[in-house]
């Protein structure tokens, strides 16, 4: 049995968070009614099966009723969304925790060239319904996207940096039709060396619109093949402080014939291109 508490949590607990460039998260909670540390844990949202959990050791952070927990670089969190829960006694109920102040400035100072694979990335964020959560990614390699330029003439140019893999002979960008199977339609684009480990590639929209097997609405996923026989690496944008890019990084839509083409980030922050065909609606 845990030590007694001098009161109950009448208000929703809040956690302030500070992140470092290497992914360490420090959580501070103001819980003046407690005389013993609460239990704190992260739970991975799982659609089915057992819900993985990770307990966070909690220590006193001062005489004013502040408590602190640190999520170190290890263990590596599985890719997904982890919700924060708190319990004030061993026989008590687990409660969701709301976000307080989030200091994520260090995430913007990360140097991609220093990141080695496999890549473990964490970004704390506020969920749509107002709770504290951590978005985690775990990738063997990554093509970290930088600026994306959309040409009014009908193309997309992406600047990126390959992490966790090195480009070799046969390296190319690959844009593949989603749902087309392993041997489904795909288009390749040449990688242009921009120096300092950065490359670029250009995807002409006309090549995507011309695919006859595409439905009224089709999505093309963007990857990089580091070498001729190497596994493809998704192009994504993970190394910043924005957990969900889809509604934040919005790119222009371009008319190509009877179709509208628009690049976007998926719910996993992977780069994709949507083609909507009015003549097949």
KEKE-3310 file (N, C-alpha, C; in steps of 0.2 Angstrom, whole numbers, plus 5000, padded with zeros to 4 digits):
npx = (5004:5003:5010:4999:4989:4987:4976:4964:4964:4956:4956:4960:4975:4990:5004:5019:5032:5048:5059:5074:5087:5091:5080:5076:5063:5057:5046:5035:5025:5012:5007:5001:4993:4998:5008:5016:5025:5016:5009:5015:5012:5015:5005:5003:4992:4982:4975:4970:4973:4985:4988:5003:5013:5023:5031:5035:5047:5044:5049:5051:5051:5053:5049:5036:5026:5029:5032:5042:5046:5056:5058:5069:5082:5082:5070:5068:5053:5040:5033:5020:5006:5007:4998:4997:4995:4990:4991:4986:4987:4990:4978:4970:4961:4966:4971:4969:4981:4983:4991:5003:5014:5024:5040:5048:5059:5072:5070:5070:5083:5090:5103:5102:5112:5119:5111:5109:5104:5095:5081:5074:5061:5053:5039:5031:5014:4998:4982:4968:4957:4962:4972:4988:5000:5012:5020:5028:5041:5049:5061:5070:5078:5077:5071:5073:5062:5064:5062:5048:5044:5031:5028:5019:5018:5016:5023:5032:5045:5057:5067:5079:5086:5095:5095:5102:5105:5115:5116:5119:5124:5111:5102:5087:5072:5056:5040:5025:5010:4997:4990:4992:4998:5013:5020:5014:5009:5023:5033:5049:5062:5076:5089:5096:5112:5114:5124:5132:5126:5113:5100:5089:5074:5063:5046:5036:5019:5011:5015:5009:4996:4993:4992:4983:4977:4973:4961:4946:4950:4966:4981:4998:5013:5028:5045:5062:5074:5089:5099:5101:5096:5091:5080:5066:5065:5055:5050:5048:5043:5050:5059:5056:5046:5033:5019:5009:5008:4999:4988:4995:5007:5003:5001:5000:4987:4986:4980:4980:4976:4961:4962:4966:4980:4989:5002:5005:5006:5004:4994:5004:5015:5022:5027:5016:5006:4991:4979:4965:4952:4941:4934:4932:4924)
npy = (4994:5011:5026:5037:5051:5068:5074:5075:5074:5087:5094:5093:5085:5093:5093:5100:5101:5098:5097:5089:5090:5077:5069:5067:5069:5079:5080:5090:5091:5100:5095:5099:5093:5080:5068:5058:5052:5051:5038:5037:5034:5030:5026:5016:5019:5006:4997:4985:4970:4968:4983:4992:4998:5010:5014:5028:5034:5044:5058:5070:5087:5098:5108:5113:5105:5100:5088:5077:5069:5059:5055:5046:5044:5030:5018:5014:5021:5012:5015:5026:5033:5039:5040:5050:5045:5046:5041:5042:5033:5016:5009:5017:5026:5027:5042:5053:5065:5083:5094:5106:5119:5118:5116:5116:5120:5115:5104:5110:5113:5102:5093:5086:5079:5073:5063:5046:5030:5016:5027:5036:5045:5058:5068:5078:5083:5091:5083:5082:5082:5088:5082:5077:5070:5059:5059:5046:5040:5027:5022:5013:5020:5036:5048:5064:5077:5093:5110:5111:5114:5119:5120:5131:5126:5113:5103:5095:5099:5092:5095:5086:5075:5061:5049:5037:5029:5027:5035:5026:5018:5018:5025:5033:5044:5037:5036:5029:5021:5020:5006:4998:4986:4976:4976:4987:5002:5014:5028:5035:5047:5057:5059:5074:5080:5092:5096:5096:5085:5085:5082:5084:5081:5080:5079:5076:5081:5077:5064:5056:5059:5053:5039:5026:5016:5022:5027:5038:5046:5046:5041:5044:5037:5044:5040:5036:5027:5020:5013:5002:4989:4991:4993:5003:5020:5030:5046:5059:5071:5073:5079:5090:5102:5099:5089:5084:5086:5087:5097:5108:5110:5115:5113:5120:5116:5110:5112:5099:5096:5087:5085:5087:5090:5088:5089:5082:5080:5064:5056:5051:5059:5056:5060:5062:5062:5068:5064:5070:5066:5074:5069:5056:5055)
npz = (5000:4996:5003:5013:5007:5008:5004:4990:4972:4966:4955:4937:4934:4928:4917:4915:4903:4897:4883:4877:4864:4862:4864:4878:4890:4902:4915:4925:4939:4948:4963:4976:4987:4989:4999:4996:4982:4966:4955:4938:4921:4904:4891:4877:4863:4857:4844:4845:4856:4869:4879:4878:4891:4900:4914:4924:4934:4949:4957:4971:4968:4975:4990:4988:4984:4971:4959:4950:4934:4923:4907:4900:4887:4884:4889:4871:4864:4856:4840:4838:4847:4863:4878:4893:4910:4927:4944:4961:4972:4976:4976:4969:4956:4939:4930:4917:4911:4909:4897:4902:4902:4888:4883:4869:4862:4860:4851:4839:4837:4834:4825:4810:4803:4813:4818:4820:4813:4821:4820:4834:4838:4848:4851:4862:4864:4863:4864:4853:4861:4872:4881:4888:4878:4870:4854:4846:4835:4827:4817:4805:4796:4788:4777:4779:4776:4770:4764:4753:4736:4726:4709:4698:4686:4687:4696:4709:4720:4731:4744:4754:4767:4769:4782:4793:4783:4768:4752:4736:4721:4710:4717:4720:4720:4724:4719:4724:4719:4731:4738:4727:4727:4729:4717:4711:4701:4700:4700:4696:4702:4699:4710:4715:4720:4733:4741:4757:4762:4758:4747:4732:4723:4709:4706:4692:4690:4679:4676:4686:4685:4673:4675:4672:4679:4691:4703:4705:4716:4721:4730:4731:4738:4745:4743:4746:4738:4743:4736:4722:4725:4738:4752:4752:4759:4768:4764:4776:4788:4803:4812:4821:4831:4829:4831:4823:4806:4796:4796:4797:4789:4774:4757:4740:4729:4713:4696:4684:4669:4669:4683:4700:4709:4724:4736:4753:4771:4779:4793:4800:4797:4785:4769:4755:4740:4733:4721:4713:4702:4692:4681:4684:4695)
capx = (5000:5007:5009:4993:4989:4984:4970:4962:4965:4950:4956:4963:4982:4993:5011:5024:5036:5054:5062:5080:5088:5091:5073:5074:5058:5056:5039:5034:5018:5011:5002:5002:4990:5001:5014:5020:5024:5010:5012:5014:5014:5013:5001:5002:4986:4982:4968:4968:4978:4987:4991:5010:5014:5029:5031:5039:5049:5042:5053:5050:5055:5053:5044:5030:5022:5030:5034:5046:5048:5061:5058:5076:5082:5080:5070:5065:5046:5037:5030:5013:5004:5007:4995:5000:4991:4992:4987:4989:4987:4990:4971:4966:4960:4971:4967:4972:4985:4982:4997:5004:5019:5028:5046:5051:5064:5078:5069:5071:5090:5093:5106:5100:5118:5122:5107:5111:5099:5088:5079:5069:5060:5048:5037:5025:5009:4991:4978:4962:4952:4965:4976:4995:5002:5019:5020:5034:5042:5054:5062:5077:5081:5073:5073:5070:5060:5065:5057:5045:5042:5026:5028:5012:5018:5014:5028:5034:5052:5058:5074:5078:5092:5095:5097:5102:5107:5119:5115:5124:5122:5104:5098:5082:5066:5051:5033:5021:5003:4995:4985:4993:5002:5021:5022:5010:5012:5028:5037:5056:5064:5083:5092:5101:5116:5114:5129:5131:5122:5106:5098:5083:5071:5057:5041:5031:5013:5008:5016:5004:4989:4993:4991:4976:4974:4971:4953:4944:4955:4972:4987:5005:5017:5035:5050:5069:5078:5096:5103:5097:5093:5090:5073:5064:5065:5049:5051:5044:5046:5049:5063:5054:5042:5026:5018:5004:5010:4994:4984:5000:5010:4998:5004:4995:4984:4988:4976:4983:4971:4955:4964:4969:4986:4992:5006:5002:5008:4999:4994:5011:5020:5025:5025:5011:5003:4984:4977:4958:4950:4934:4931:4931:4920)
capy = (5000:5017:5031:5041:5058:5073:5076:5071:5078:5090:5097:5089:5086:5096:5092:5104:5097:5101:5092:5090:5088:5069:5066:5066:5073:5081:5082:5093:5092:5103:5092:5100:5089:5073:5068:5053:5052:5047:5034:5040:5030:5031:5020:5016:5018:5000:4996:4978:4967:4972:4990:4992:5003:5012:5018:5034:5035:5051:5061:5076:5092:5104:5108:5116:5100:5099:5082:5077:5062:5060:5050:5046:5041:5023:5013:5017:5020:5010:5020:5027:5039:5037:5045:5050:5043:5047:5038:5045:5028:5010:5006:5022:5026:5031:5048:5057:5071:5088:5097:5113:5123:5113:5119:5111:5124:5111:5100:5114:5114:5096:5093:5080:5075:5069:5058:5039:5025:5017:5034:5036:5052:5059:5075:5079:5087:5091:5079:5086:5083:5092:5079:5076:5064:5059:5055:5043:5037:5022:5021:5011:5025:5041:5054:5070:5082:5100:5114:5108:5119:5117:5124:5131:5122:5106:5098:5096:5098:5091:5095:5081:5073:5054:5048:5030:5025:5031:5034:5023:5017:5017:5029:5037:5045:5033:5038:5023:5022:5017:5001:4995:4980:4976:4977:4992:5008:5018:5033:5037:5053:5057:5063:5079:5082:5099:5097:5095:5079:5087:5081:5086:5078:5084:5074:5079:5078:5073:5056:5053:5060:5049:5032:5024:5012:5026:5028:5045:5049:5041:5043:5041:5038:5046:5036:5036:5020:5022:5010:4998:4983:4993:4994:5010:5024:5035:5053:5061:5077:5071:5082:5097:5102:5099:5082:5082:5091:5087:5103:5114:5111:5114:5115:5122:5111:5112:5108:5096:5093:5087:5082:5092:5087:5091:5085:5083:5075:5060:5057:5048:5064:5054:5064:5059:5066:5066:5065:5069:5066:5076:5065:5049:5056)
capz = (5000:4996:5009:5013:5004:5013:5000:4984:4966:4964:4948:4933:4935:4923:4917:4911:4899:4894:4879:4875:4858:4861:4866:4885:4892:4909:4917:4931:4940:4954:4966:4983:4992:4990:5003:4993:4974:4963:4950:4932:4916:4897:4888:4869:4860:4853:4842:4848:4860:4875:4878:4881:4896:4902:4920:4925:4941:4951:4963:4974:4965:4980:4996:4987:4981:4964:4957:4943:4931:4918:4902:4897:4880:4885:4883:4865:4864:4850:4836:4840:4852:4870:4883:4900:4915:4934:4950:4968:4977:4973:4975:4966:4949:4934:4927:4911:4913:4904:4896:4905:4898:4884:4881:4864:4858:4859:4846:4833:4837:4832:4819:4807:4801:4819:4820:4818:4814:4820:4823:4839:4839:4852:4852:4866:4861:4866:4859:4851:4867:4878:4885:4886:4874:4866:4848:4845:4829:4827:4810:4803:4792:4786:4772:4782:4772:4771:4760:4747:4732:4721:4703:4695:4679:4688:4698:4716:4721:4738:4747:4760:4770:4771:4789:4794:4776:4763:4745:4732:4714:4709:4722:4717:4724:4721:4721:4722:4720:4737:4736:4720:4728:4729:4710:4708:4698:4703:4696:4699:4700:4700:4716:4714:4726:4734:4745:4764:4764:4756:4740:4730:4717:4706:4703:4687:4691:4674:4677:4691:4682:4667:4677:4670:4684:4697:4704:4705:4721:4722:4734:4730:4744:4742:4747:4743:4737:4744:4731:4718:4729:4745:4754:4751:4765:4768:4765:4781:4792:4810:4817:4823:4837:4827:4831:4817:4801:4791:4796:4798:4782:4769:4751:4735:4724:4706:4691:4679:4665:4673:4689:4705:4713:4730:4741:4760:4776:4782:4800:4802:4795:4779:4763:4750:4735:4732:4714:4713:4695:4692:4676:4686:4701)
cpx = (5004:5005:5002:4994:4985:4977:4969:4963:4958:4950:4960:4971:4985:5001:5015:5029:5042:5057:5069:5081:5088:5085:5072:5069:5057:5049:5038:5027:5017:5005:5003:4999:4993:5007:5018:5019:5019:5014:5010:5016:5012:5010:5000:4995:4986:4975:4966:4974:4980:4990:4997:5010:5021:5029:5036:5041:5047:5046:5050:5054:5055:5048:5037:5025:5023:5034:5037:5047:5052:5060:5065:5076:5081:5075:5067:5057:5044:5034:5023:5012:5003:5004:4997:4994:4994:4988:4990:4989:4987:4983:4967:4965:4965:4967:4972:4975:4984:4989:4997:5009:5023:5034:5049:5056:5070:5076:5070:5079:5094:5097:5105:5106:5121:5117:5109:5105:5100:5086:5073:5068:5053:5046:5031:5020:5002:4986:4972:4957:4956:4969:4983:4996:5009:5018:5027:5035:5048:5056:5069:5081:5075:5075:5069:5068:5062:5060:5054:5042:5037:5026:5021:5012:5016:5019:5029:5042:5054:5065:5074:5085:5091:5098:5097:5103:5111:5117:5120:5121:5115:5100:5093:5076:5061:5044:5028:5014:5001:4990:4986:4997:5010:5023:5018:5013:5017:5031:5044:5058:5072:5084:5097:5105:5116:5120:5127:5126:5114:5105:5091:5080:5065:5052:5036:5024:5009:5009:5011:4997:4988:4992:4984:4973:4971:4963:4952:4948:4960:4977:4993:5009:5024:5040:5057:5072:5085:5100:5099:5093:5091:5083:5072:5063:5059:5052:5046:5047:5045:5053:5062:5050:5034:5024:5013:5005:5004:4990:4989:5004:5005:5000:4998:4993:4985:4983:4981:4978:4964:4956:4967:4974:4988:4996:5004:5006:5003:4999:5000:5017:5024:5022:5021:5009:4996:4982:4969:4956:4943:4931:4930:4926:4914)
cpy = (5006:5021:5035:5048:5062:5076:5073:5076:5081:5093:5092:5090:5089:5094:5097:5100:5101:5096:5094:5088:5080:5066:5065:5071:5073:5083:5084:5094:5095:5099:5093:5096:5082:5074:5062:5054:5048:5042:5037:5035:5032:5025:5021:5015:5012:4999:4989:4975:4971:4979:4991:4999:5004:5016:5023:5035:5043:5053:5068:5081:5099:5103:5111:5112:5099:5092:5081:5070:5064:5054:5050:5043:5034:5022:5017:5016:5017:5015:5020:5033:5036:5042:5044:5049:5044:5044:5040:5039:5021:5007:5011:5021:5029:5036:5051:5063:5076:5091:5104:5116:5118:5117:5115:5114:5119:5106:5103:5115:5108:5096:5087:5076:5071:5064:5051:5035:5019:5024:5033:5043:5053:5067:5075:5084:5087:5088:5084:5087:5085:5088:5078:5069:5065:5055:5053:5040:5033:5020:5018:5016:5030:5046:5060:5075:5089:5104:5110:5114:5116:5122:5124:5128:5115:5101:5100:5095:5098:5091:5090:5079:5066:5052:5040:5026:5030:5030:5031:5022:5015:5020:5033:5039:5040:5035:5033:5024:5017:5012:4997:4989:4981:4978:4983:4997:5012:5022:5034:5044:5053:5061:5067:5081:5089:5101:5097:5090:5080:5085:5083:5081:5081:5078:5078:5077:5075:5066:5053:5053:5055:5041:5030:5020:5016:5027:5036:5049:5044:5045:5040:5043:5039:5043:5038:5029:5022:5019:5005:4993:4985:4994:5002:5013:5029:5042:5056:5068:5075:5076:5089:5096:5101:5091:5080:5088:5092:5094:5109:5115:5110:5117:5116:5116:5114:5108:5106:5093:5093:5084:5088:5088:5091:5087:5087:5078:5071:5060:5054:5053:5061:5058:5059:5064:5063:5068:5064:5071:5068:5071:5058:5049:5052)
cpz = (5000:5002:5008:5009:5009:5009:4994:4978:4964:4957:4944:4933:4928:4923:4913:4908:4896:4890:4878:4868:4857:4863:4873:4887:4900:4911:4924:4933:4947:4958:4974:4989:4993:4995:5001:4985:4971:4958:4943:4927:4909:4894:4880:4867:4856:4851:4844:4852:4866:4874:4881:4885:4898:4908:4921:4932:4943:4957:4965:4970:4969:4985:4994:4983:4974:4964:4950:4941:4925:4913:4898:4890:4879:4890:4877:4865:4857:4846:4837:4844:4859:4875:4890:4905:4922:4939:4957:4973:4973:4971:4972:4959:4945:4931:4922:4914:4907:4903:4899:4900:4894:4881:4876:4860:4856:4853:4839:4832:4835:4825:4816:4805:4807:4821:4816:4818:4818:4823:4827:4840:4843:4852:4856:4863:4865:4861:4858:4856:4873:4883:4883:4883:4871:4860:4847:4838:4830:4820:4809:4800:4790:4781:4775:4777:4774:4767:4754:4743:4726:4715:4700:4688:4680:4690:4706:4717:4728:4739:4753:4762:4772:4777:4790:4788:4772:4756:4741:4725:4714:4713:4718:4722:4720:4724:4719:4724:4726:4735:4730:4721:4728:4722:4706:4705:4702:4698:4700:4697:4702:4706:4714:4720:4727:4739:4752:4766:4762:4749:4738:4724:4715:4704:4699:4689:4686:4674:4681:4688:4676:4669:4676:4675:4690:4697:4704:4710:4722:4726:4732:4736:4741:4747:4743:4743:4738:4739:4727:4721:4736:4746:4754:4758:4764:4769:4770:4784:4799:4815:4818:4829:4835:4826:4825:4812:4796:4790:4796:4792:4777:4762:4745:4731:4717:4701:4686:4674:4669:4680:4694:4709:4718:4735:4748:4764:4778:4789:4803:4800:4789:4773:4758:4745:4733:4725:4714:4705:4695:4686:4678:4693:4700)
residu = (UNK:UNK:UNK:UNK:UNK:UNK:UNK:UNK:UNK:UNK:UNK:UNK:UNK:UNK:UNK:UNK:UNK:UNK:UNK:UNK:UNK:UNK:UNK:UNK:UNK:UNK:UNK:UNK:UNK:UNK:UNK:UNK:UNK:UNK:UNK:UNK:UNK:UNK:UNK:UNK:UNK:UNK:UNK:UNK:UNK:UNK:UNK:UNK:UNK:UNK:UNK:UNK:UNK:UNK:UNK:UNK:UNK:UNK:UNK:UNK:UNK:UNK:UNK:UNK:UNK:UNK:UNK:UNK:UNK:UNK:UNK:UNK:UNK:UNK:UNK:UNK:UNK:UNK:UNK:UNK:UNK:UNK:UNK:UNK:UNK:UNK:UNK:UNK:UNK:UNK:UNK:UNK:UNK:UNK:UNK:UNK:UNK:UNK:UNK:UNK:UNK:UNK:UNK:UNK:UNK:UNK:UNK:UNK:UNK:UNK:UNK:UNK:UNK:UNK:UNK:UNK:UNK:UNK:UNK:UNK:UNK:UNK:UNK:UNK:UNK:UNK:UNK:UNK:UNK:UNK:UNK:UNK:UNK:UNK:UNK:UNK:UNK:UNK:UNK:UNK:UNK:UNK:UNK:UNK:UNK:UNK:UNK:UNK:UNK:UNK:UNK:UNK:UNK:UNK:UNK:UNK:UNK:UNK:UNK:UNK:UNK:UNK:UNK:UNK:UNK:UNK:UNK:UNK:UNK:UNK:UNK:UNK:UNK:UNK:UNK:UNK:UNK:UNK:UNK:UNK:UNK:UNK:UNK:UNK:UNK:UNK:UNK:UNK:UNK:UNK:UNK:UNK:UNK:UNK:UNK:UNK:UNK:UNK:UNK:UNK:UNK:UNK:UNK:UNK:UNK:UNK:UNK:UNK:UNK:UNK:UNK:UNK:UNK:UNK:UNK:UNK:UNK:UNK:UNK:UNK:UNK:UNK:UNK:UNK:UNK:UNK:UNK:UNK:UNK:UNK:UNK:UNK:UNK:UNK:UNK:UNK:UNK:UNK:UNK:UNK:UNK:UNK:UNK:UNK:UNK:UNK:UNK:UNK:UNK:UNK:UNK:UNK:UNK:UNK:UNK:UNK:UNK:UNK:UNK:UNK:UNK:UNK:UNK:UNK:UNK:UNK:UNK:UNK:UNK:UNK:UNK:UNK:UNK:UNK:UNK:UNK:UNK:UNK:UNK:UNK:UNK)
# end
